[in-house]
Amino acid sequence: MAERITVEVVCAMPERQLLRRVSLPAGSSVLQAVQQSGILDELRERVFDPERLGLFSRRVAADETLQDGDRVEIYRPLTLDPKDARRRRAR
């Protein structure tokens, strides 16, 4: 029997947070975990960008291999440039 790993897939939206725990075969990729989680089905109104994925707050490629216990994060686009936010606060 093939070894399996368990990972969490999370996505924080302004109106809600989604968290799914999935079990995958060892050697699975970040993108496979996202697809298996079903979160993309709930985010139909949002455009999914495979370039906006991370593991524990560190951006990674969609084909990066997962380890047991990893936390896959789906990032949303920034609504405000951080530099602009600092300028507004400084005023």
N, CA, C and O atoms as a printed pandas DataFrame, in Angstrom:
     atom_number atom_name residue_name chain_id  residue_number  x_coord  y_coord  z_coord
0              1         N          MET        A               1    0.840   -1.198    0.000
1              2        CA          MET        A               1    0.000    0.000    0.000
2              3         C          MET        A               1    0.875    1.248    0.000
3              4         O          MET        A               1    1.845    1.330    0.753
4              5         N          ALA        A               2    0.537    2.205   -0.833
5              6        CA          ALA        A               2    1.322    3.426   -0.954
6              7         C          ALA        A               2    1.171    4.300    0.282
7              8         O          ALA        A               2    0.112    4.342    0.909
8              9         N          GLU        A               3    2.244    4.991    0.617
9             10        CA          GLU        A               3    2.219    5.907    1.760
10            11         C          GLU        A               3    1.376    7.132    1.406
11            12         O          GLU        A               3    1.382    7.594    0.266
12            13         N          ARG        A               4    0.658    7.645    2.392
13            14        CA          ARG        A               4   -0.185    8.826    2.197
14            15         C          ARG        A               4    0.267    9.922    3.152
15            16         O          ARG        A               4    0.817    9.654    4.220
16            17         N          ILE        A               5    0.025   11.154    2.745
17            18        CA          ILE        A               5    0.304   12.311    3.583
18            19         C          ILE        A               5   -0.991   13.081    3.790
19            20         O          ILE        A               5   -1.920   12.979    2.989
20            21         N          THR        A               6   -1.045   13.849    4.869
21            22        CA          THR        A               6   -2.191   14.706    5.148
22            23         C          THR        A               6   -1.704   16.148    5.187
23            24         O          THR        A               6   -0.742   16.467    5.886
24            25         N          VAL        A               7   -2.370   17.017    4.434
25            26        CA          VAL        A               7   -2.027   18.437    4.412
26            27         C          VAL        A               7   -3.292   19.261    4.563
27            28         O          VAL        A               7   -4.397   18.770    4.331
28            29         N          GLU        A               8   -3.127   20.514    4.953
29            30        CA          GLU        A               8   -4.240   21.470    5.018
30            31         C          GLU        A               8   -4.120   22.415    3.836
31            32         O          GLU        A               8   -3.018   22.810    3.454
32            33         N          VAL        A               9   -5.254   22.775    3.263
33            34        CA          VAL        A               9   -5.311   23.768    2.194
34            35         C          VAL        A               9   -6.195   24.897    2.710
35            36         O          VAL        A               9   -7.328   24.657    3.128
36            37         N          VAL        A              10   -5.683   26.130    2.682
37            38        CA          VAL        A              10   -6.423   27.260    3.228
38            39         C          VAL        A              10   -6.485   28.411    2.236
39            40         O          VAL        A              10   -5.595   28.598    1.406
40            41         N          CYS        A              11   -7.564   29.173    2.350
41            42        CA          CYS        A              11   -7.739   30.384    1.562
42            43         C          CYS        A              11   -8.532   31.372    2.407
43            44         O          CYS        A              11   -9.640   31.066    2.846
44            45         N          ALA        A              12   -7.971   32.547    2.634
45            46        CA          ALA        A              12   -8.650   33.565    3.429
46            47         C          ALA        A              12   -9.176   34.654    2.495
47            48         O          ALA        A              12   -8.412   35.350    1.827
48            49         N          MET        A              13  -10.476   34.778    2.469
49            50        CA          MET        A              13  -11.132   35.809    1.682
50            51         C          MET        A              13  -11.632   36.881    2.658
51            52         O          MET        A              13  -11.719   36.614    3.856
52            53         N          PRO        A              14  -11.958   38.070    2.182
53            54        CA          PRO        A              14  -12.438   39.108    3.101
54            55         C          PRO        A              14  -13.699   38.684    3.865
55            56         O          PRO        A              14  -13.873   39.048    5.028
56            57         N          GLU        A              15  -14.569   37.921    3.214
57            58        CA          GLU        A              15  -15.846   37.574    3.831
58            59         C          GLU        A              15  -15.845   36.225    4.538
59            60         O          GLU        A              15  -16.735   35.956    5.345
60            61         N          ARG        A              16  -14.864   35.370    4.252
61            62        CA          ARG        A              16  -14.832   34.048    4.884
62            63         C          ARG        A              16  -13.458   33.403    4.721
63            64         O          ARG        A              16  -12.641   33.809    3.894
64            65         N          GLN        A              17  -13.247   32.393    5.537
65            66        CA          GLN        A              17  -12.014   31.618    5.465
66            67         C          GLN        A              17  -12.367   30.175    5.155
67            68         O          GLN        A              17  -13.315   29.622    5.711
68            69         N          LEU        A              18  -11.601   29.576    4.269
69            70        CA          LEU        A              18  -11.823   28.187    3.898
70            71         C          LEU        A              18  -10.626   27.365    4.327
71            72         O          LEU        A              18   -9.483   27.759    4.099
72            73         N          LEU        A              19  -10.881   26.228    4.945
73            74        CA          LEU        A              19   -9.819   25.321    5.366
74            75         C          LEU        A              19  -10.280   23.903    5.103
75            76         O          LEU        A              19  -11.357   23.497    5.540
76            77         N          ARG        A              20   -9.460   23.153    4.387
77            78        CA          ARG        A              20   -9.773   21.763    4.100
78            79         C          ARG        A              20   -8.551   20.913    4.409
79            80         O          ARG        A              20   -7.427   21.296    4.085
80            81         N          ARG        A              21   -8.764   19.776    5.026
81            82        CA          ARG        A              21   -7.702   18.804    5.272
82            83         C          ARG        A              21   -7.878   17.700    4.236
83            84         O          ARG        A              21   -8.968   17.149    4.086
84            85         N          VAL        A              22   -6.795   17.379    3.522
85            86        CA          VAL        A              22   -6.866   16.351    2.489
86            87         C          VAL        A              22   -5.762   15.321    2.677
87            88         O          VAL        A              22   -4.682   15.623    3.186
88            89         N          SER        A              23   -6.058   14.115    2.261
89            90        CA          SER        A              23   -5.098   13.017    2.284
90            91         C          SER        A              23   -4.710   12.712    0.845
91            92         O          SER        A              23   -5.571   12.510   -0.012
92            93         N          LEU        A              24   -3.399   12.679    0.586
93            94        CA          LEU        A              24   -2.883   12.502   -0.768
94            95         C          LEU        A              24   -1.775   11.458   -0.775
95            96         O          LEU        A              24   -1.195   11.165    0.271
96            97         N          PRO        A              25   -1.477   10.896   -1.933
97            98        CA          PRO        A              25   -0.326    9.998   -2.013
98            99         C          PRO        A              25    0.969   10.781   -1.775
99           100         O          PRO        A              25    1.078   11.942   -2.170
100          101         N          ALA        A              26    1.940   10.148   -1.133
101          102        CA          ALA        A              26    3.247   10.788   -0.939
102          103         C          ALA        A              26    3.794   11.195   -2.300
103          104         O          ALA        A              26    3.635   10.469   -3.281
104          105         N          GLY        A              27    4.439   12.357   -2.357
105          106        CA          GLY        A              27    4.979   12.866   -3.613
106          107         C          GLY        A              27    4.034   13.764   -4.376
107          108         O          GLY        A              27    4.355   14.191   -5.486
108          109         N          SER        A              28    2.868   14.063   -3.807
109          110        CA          SER        A              28    1.899   14.944   -4.465
110          111         C          SER        A              28    2.393   16.387   -4.460
111          112         O          SER        A              28    3.201   16.783   -3.620
112          113         N          SER        A              29    1.893   17.155   -5.408
113          114        CA          SER        A              29    2.310   18.553   -5.541
114          115         C          SER        A              29    1.329   19.488   -4.837
115          116         O          SER        A              29    0.239   19.088   -4.429
116          117         N          VAL        A              30    1.748   20.735   -4.711
117          118        CA          VAL        A              30    0.911   21.780   -4.121
118          119         C          VAL        A              30   -0.376   21.936   -4.929
119          120         O          VAL        A              30   -1.461   22.024   -4.355
120          121         N          LEU        A              31   -0.261   21.969   -6.248
121          122        CA          LEU        A              31   -1.443   22.128   -7.101
122          123         C          LEU        A              31   -2.398   20.948   -6.960
123          124         O          LEU        A              31   -3.614   21.143   -6.963
124          125         N          GLN        A              32   -1.886   19.748   -6.840
125          126        CA          GLN        A              32   -2.743   18.578   -6.655
126          127         C          GLN        A              32   -3.529   18.680   -5.353
127          128         O          GLN        A              32   -4.695   18.288   -5.304
128          129         N          ALA        A              33   -2.904   19.202   -4.296
129          130        CA          ALA        A              33   -3.603   19.370   -3.019
130          131         C          ALA        A              33   -4.726   20.392   -3.151
131          132         O          ALA        A              33   -5.820   20.189   -2.624
132          133         N          VAL        A              34   -4.459   21.481   -3.849
133          134        CA          VAL        A              34   -5.488   22.511   -4.050
134          135         C          VAL        A              34   -6.668   21.923   -4.820
135          136         O          VAL        A              34   -7.824   22.133   -4.453
136          137         N          GLN        A              35   -6.373   21.198   -5.872
137          138        CA          GLN        A              35   -7.442   20.607   -6.678
138          139         C          GLN        A              35   -8.240   19.571   -5.874
139          140         O          GLN        A              35   -9.467   19.531   -5.963
140          141         N          GLN        A              36   -7.561   18.752   -5.106
141          142        CA          GLN        A              36   -8.215   17.714   -4.305
142          143         C          GLN        A              36   -9.081   18.316   -3.199
143          144         O          GLN        A              36  -10.081   17.714   -2.807
144          145         N          SER        A              37   -8.714   19.488   -2.693
145          146        CA          SER        A              37   -9.422   20.083   -1.555
146          147         C          SER        A              37  -10.846   20.515   -1.889
147          148         O          SER        A              37  -11.701   20.551   -1.004
148          149         N          GLY        A              38  -11.112   20.839   -3.141
149          150        CA          GLY        A              38  -12.430   21.318   -3.527
150          151         C          GLY        A              38  -12.629   22.813   -3.283
151          152         O          GLY        A              38  -13.704   23.344   -3.561
152          153         N          ILE        A              39  -11.625   23.485   -2.778
153          154        CA          ILE        A              39  -11.745   24.928   -2.516
154          155         C          ILE        A              39  -11.986   25.705   -3.806
155          156         O          ILE        A              39  -12.722   26.692   -3.802
156          157         N          LEU        A              40  -11.384   25.279   -4.897
157          158        CA          LEU        A              40  -11.576   25.998   -6.163
158          159         C          LEU        A              40  -13.029   26.010   -6.594
159          160         O          LEU        A              40  -13.477   26.964   -7.231
160          161         N          ASP        A              41  -13.776   24.962   -6.258
161          162        CA          ASP        A              41  -15.205   24.927   -6.588
162          163         C          ASP        A              41  -15.968   26.013   -5.839
163          164         O          ASP        A              41  -16.941   26.560   -6.357
164          165         N          GLU        A              42  -15.532   26.324   -4.631
165          166        CA          GLU        A              42  -16.195   27.359   -3.835
166          167         C          GLU        A              42  -15.750   28.758   -4.232
167          168         O          GLU        A              42  -16.404   29.736   -3.869
168          169         N          LEU        A              43  -14.659   28.871   -4.965
169          170        CA          LEU        A              43  -14.128   30.173   -5.372
170          171         C          LEU        A              43  -14.385   30.452   -6.846
171          172         O          LEU        A              43  -13.601   31.149   -7.490
172          173         N          ARG        A              44  -15.450   29.929   -7.375
173          174        CA          ARG        A              44  -15.733   30.099   -8.799
174          175         C          ARG        A              44  -15.763   31.550   -9.226
175          176         O          ARG        A              44  -15.380   31.878  -10.349
176          177         N          GLU        A              45  -16.221   32.431   -8.330
177          178        CA          GLU        A              45  -16.323   33.844   -8.682
178          179         C          GLU        A              45  -14.952   34.520   -8.709
179          180         O          GLU        A              45  -14.825   35.641   -9.201
180          181         N          ARG        A              46  -13.949   33.862   -8.195
181          182        CA          ARG        A              46  -12.590   34.413   -8.160
182          183         C          ARG        A              46  -11.723   33.692   -9.191
183          184         O          ARG        A              46  -11.930   32.514   -9.482
184          185         N          VAL        A              47  -10.759   34.413   -9.732
185          186        CA          VAL        A              47   -9.834   33.814  -10.681
186          187         C          VAL        A              47   -8.688   33.175   -9.891
187          188         O          VAL        A              47   -8.043   33.834   -9.076
188          189         N          PHE        A              48   -8.444   31.895  -10.140
189          190        CA          PHE        A              48   -7.364   31.187   -9.465
190          191         C          PHE        A              48   -6.079   31.356  -10.262
191          192         O          PHE        A              48   -6.052   31.122  -11.470
192          193         N          ASP        A              49   -5.018   31.763   -9.582
193          194        CA          ASP        A              49   -3.709   31.938  -10.203
194          195         C          ASP        A              49   -2.729   30.973   -9.543
195          196         O          ASP        A              49   -2.394   31.158   -8.373
196          197         N          PRO        A              50   -2.257   29.944  -10.259
197          198        CA          PRO        A              50   -1.336   28.977   -9.662
198          199         C          PRO        A              50   -0.004   29.593   -9.242
199          200         O          PRO        A              50    0.788   28.944   -8.559
200          201         N          GLU        A              51    0.248   30.832   -9.640
201          202        CA          GLU        A              51    1.467   31.526   -9.212
202          203         C          GLU        A              51    1.320   32.105   -7.795
203          204         O          GLU        A              51    2.302   32.570   -7.217
204          205         N          ARG        A              52    0.117   32.080   -7.241
205          206        CA          ARG        A              52   -0.146   32.650   -5.914
206          207         C          ARG        A              52   -0.421   31.546   -4.901
207          208         O          ARG        A              52   -1.491   31.484   -4.296
208          209         N          LEU        A              53    0.575   30.674   -4.732
209          210        CA          LEU        A              53    0.467   29.583   -3.773
210          211         C          LEU        A              53    1.653   29.625   -2.821
211          212         O          LEU        A              53    2.733   30.094   -3.182
212          213         N          GLY        A              54    1.449   29.137   -1.618
213          214        CA          GLY        A              54    2.535   29.126   -0.651
214          215         C          GLY        A              54    2.420   27.980    0.336
215          216         O          GLY        A              54    1.388   27.316    0.439
216          217         N          LEU        A              55    3.509   27.768    1.058
217          218        CA          LEU        A              55    3.564   26.813    2.161
218          219         C          LEU        A              55    4.022   27.580    3.385
219          220         O          LEU        A              55    5.131   28.115    3.402
220          221         N          PHE        A              56    3.192   27.642    4.401
221          222        CA          PHE        A              56    3.546   28.330    5.655
222          223         C          PHE        A              56    4.117   29.728    5.381
223          224         O          PHE        A              56    5.198   30.057    5.869
224          225         N          SER        A              57    3.405   30.546    4.609
225          226        CA          SER        A              57    3.760   31.946    4.314
226          227         C          SER        A              57    4.967   32.116    3.412
227          228         O          SER        A              57    5.526   33.210    3.342
228          229         N          ARG        A              58    5.385   31.070    2.723
229          230        CA          ARG        A              58    6.512   31.139    1.800
230          231         C          ARG        A              58    5.997   30.762    0.419
231          232         O          ARG        A              58    5.470   29.666    0.230
232          233         N          ARG        A              59    6.144   31.659   -0.543
233          234        CA          ARG        A              59    5.652   31.376   -1.899
234          235         C          ARG        A              59    6.411   30.205   -2.493
235          236         O          ARG        A              59    7.624   30.075   -2.331
236          237         N          VAL        A              60    5.661   29.353   -3.188
237          238        CA          VAL        A              60    6.249   28.171   -3.821
238          239         C          VAL        A              60    5.643   27.971   -5.208
239          240         O          VAL        A              60    4.603   28.540   -5.539
240          241         N          ALA        A              61    6.317   27.155   -6.002
241          242        CA          ALA        A              61    5.799   26.789   -7.320
242          243         C          ALA        A              61    4.685   25.757   -7.154
243          244         O          ALA        A              61    4.667   24.999   -6.184
244          245         N          ALA        A              62    3.778   25.736   -8.092
245          246        CA          ALA        A              62    2.637   24.817   -8.030
246          247         C          ALA        A              62    3.065   23.363   -8.076
247          248         O          ALA        A              62    2.331   22.490   -7.611
248          249         N          ASP        A              63    4.234   23.086   -8.624
249          250        CA          ASP        A              63    4.682   21.692   -8.741
250          251         C          ASP        A              63    5.591   21.249   -7.591
251          252         O          ASP        A              63    6.155   20.156   -7.639
252          253         N          GLU        A              64    5.735   22.077   -6.569
253          254        CA          GLU        A              64    6.566   21.698   -5.416
254          255         C          GLU        A              64    5.947   20.504   -4.688
255          256         O          GLU        A              64    4.730   20.424   -4.520
256          257         N          THR        A              65    6.802   19.587   -4.264
257          258        CA          THR        A              65    6.348   18.370   -3.585
258          259         C          THR        A              65    6.024   18.663   -2.129
259          260         O          THR        A              65    6.754   19.383   -1.448
260          261         N          LEU        A              66    4.926   18.099   -1.665
261          262        CA          LEU        A              66    4.463   18.313   -0.291
262          263         C          LEU        A              66    5.016   17.274    0.671
263          264         O          LEU        A              66    5.368   16.161    0.282
264          265         N          GLN        A              67    5.081   17.666    1.938
265          266        CA          GLN        A              67    5.447   16.774    3.036
266          267         C          GLN        A              67    4.229   16.639    3.945
267          268         O          GLN        A              67    3.349   17.500    3.949
268          269         N          ASP        A              68    4.185   15.569    4.701
269          270        CA          ASP        A              68    3.087   15.363    5.642
270          271         C          ASP        A              68    3.013   16.530    6.621
271          272         O          ASP        A              68    4.029   16.937    7.185
272          273         N          GLY        A              69    1.813   17.067    6.822
273          274        CA          GLY        A              69    1.600   18.161    7.766
274          275         C          GLY        A              69    1.760   19.548    7.182
275          276         O          GLY        A              69    1.587   20.529    7.906
276          277         N          ASP        A              70    2.085   19.675    5.895
277          278        CA          ASP        A              70    2.235   20.992    5.275
278          279         C          ASP        A              70    0.901   21.740    5.259
279          280         O          ASP        A              70   -0.175   21.143    5.308
280          281         N          ARG        A              71    1.012   23.067    5.190
281          282        CA          ARG        A              71   -0.163   23.936    5.093
282          283         C          ARG        A              71   -0.045   24.708    3.786
283          284         O          ARG        A              71    0.794   25.600    3.658
284          285         N          VAL        A              72   -0.882   24.366    2.825
285          286        CA          VAL        A              72   -0.894   25.015    1.513
286          287         C          VAL        A              72   -1.792   26.239    1.608
287          288         O          VAL        A              72   -2.925   26.154    2.080
288          289         N          GLU        A              73   -1.278   27.376    1.155
289          290        CA          GLU        A              73   -2.038   28.626    1.221
290          291         C          GLU        A              73   -2.292   29.157   -0.185
291          292         O          GLU        A              73   -1.384   29.221   -1.015
292          293         N          ILE        A              74   -3.533   29.534   -0.435
293          294        CA          ILE        A              74   -3.923   30.152   -1.702
294          295         C          ILE        A              74   -4.008   31.649   -1.430
295          296         O          ILE        A              74   -4.831   32.093   -0.629
296          297         N          TYR        A              75   -3.160   32.423   -2.093
297          298        CA          TYR        A              75   -3.126   33.864   -1.866
298          299         C          TYR        A              75   -4.032   34.586   -2.848
299          300         O          TYR        A              75   -4.153   34.186   -4.006
300          301         N          ARG        A              76   -4.657   35.636   -2.386
301          302        CA          ARG        A              76   -5.490   36.466   -3.262
302          303         C          ARG        A              76   -4.671   37.693   -3.666
303          304         O          ARG        A              76   -3.703   38.043   -2.991
304          305         N          PRO        A              77   -5.053   38.338   -4.750
305          306        CA          PRO        A              77   -4.324   39.538   -5.178
306          307         C          PRO        A              77   -4.468   40.652   -4.138
307          308         O          PRO        A              77   -5.482   40.752   -3.448
308          309         N          LEU        A              78   -3.439   41.475   -4.045
309          310        CA          LEU        A              78   -3.496   42.619   -3.128
310          311         C          LEU        A              78   -4.491   43.642   -3.663
311          312         O          LEU        A              78   -4.544   43.895   -4.866
312          313         N          THR        A              79   -5.271   44.222   -2.772
313          314        CA          THR        A              79   -6.206   45.266   -3.190
314          315         C          THR        A              79   -5.579   46.644   -3.076
315          316         O          THR        A              79   -6.063   47.608   -3.670
316          317         N          LEU        A              80   -4.500   46.733   -2.312
317          318        CA          LEU        A              80   -3.810   47.999   -2.106
318          319         C          LEU        A              80   -2.320   47.723   -2.044
319          320         O          LEU        A              80   -1.876   46.824   -1.330
320          321         N          ASP        A              81   -1.559   48.488   -2.787
321          322        CA          ASP        A              81   -0.111   48.352   -2.784
322          323         C          ASP        A              81    0.417   48.697   -1.379
323          324         O          ASP        A              81    0.041   49.734   -0.833
324          325         N          PRO        A              82    1.271   47.862   -0.786
325          326        CA          PRO        A              82    1.788   48.135    0.561
326          327         C          PRO        A              82    2.477   49.497    0.678
327          328         O          PRO        A              82    2.403   50.137    1.726
328          329         N          LYS        A              83    3.146   49.945   -0.392
329          330        CA          LYS        A              83    3.796   51.259   -0.347
330          331         C          LYS        A              83    2.747   52.363   -0.236
331          332         O          LYS        A              83    2.925   53.313    0.527
332          333         N          ASP        A              84    1.660   52.243   -0.989
333          334        CA          ASP        A              84    0.584   53.232   -0.911
334          335         C          ASP        A              84   -0.057   53.232    0.476
335          336         O          ASP        A              84   -0.393   54.293    1.003
336          337         N          ALA        A              85   -0.225   52.063    1.062
337          338        CA          ALA        A              85   -0.808   51.975    2.404
338          339         C          ALA        A              85    0.065   52.703    3.416
339          340         O          ALA        A              85   -0.450   53.425    4.271
340          341         N          ARG        A              86    1.376   52.523    3.331
341          342        CA          ARG        A              86    2.280   53.228    4.246
342          343         C          ARG        A              86    2.215   54.740    4.036
343          344         O          ARG        A              86    2.227   55.507    4.999
344          345         N          ARG        A              87    2.147   55.162    2.781
345          346        CA          ARG        A              87    2.043   56.604    2.508
346          347         C          ARG        A              87    0.761   57.195    3.104
347          348         O          ARG        A              87    0.775   58.290    3.665
348          349         N          ARG        A              88   -0.328   56.467    2.976
349          350        CA          ARG        A              88   -1.601   56.946    3.544
350          351         C          ARG        A              88   -1.525   57.043    5.059
351          352         O          ARG        A              88   -2.017   58.007    5.644
352          353         N          ARG        A              89   -0.918   56.063    5.690
353          354        CA          ARG        A              89   -0.797   56.111    7.153
354          355         C          ARG        A              89    0.108   57.226    7.610
355          356         O          ARG        A              89   -0.108   57.803    8.676
356          357         N          ALA        A              90    1.134   57.546    6.811
357          358        CA          ALA        A              90    2.087   58.593    7.171
358          359         C          ALA        A              90    1.465   59.989    7.091
359          360         O          ALA        A              90    1.928   60.911    7.763
360          361         N          ARG        A              91    0.425   60.151    6.278
361          362        CA          ARG        A              91   -0.234   61.451    6.131
362          363         C          ARG        A              91   -1.017   61.777    7.319
363          364         O          ARG        A              91   -1.643   62.836    7.375
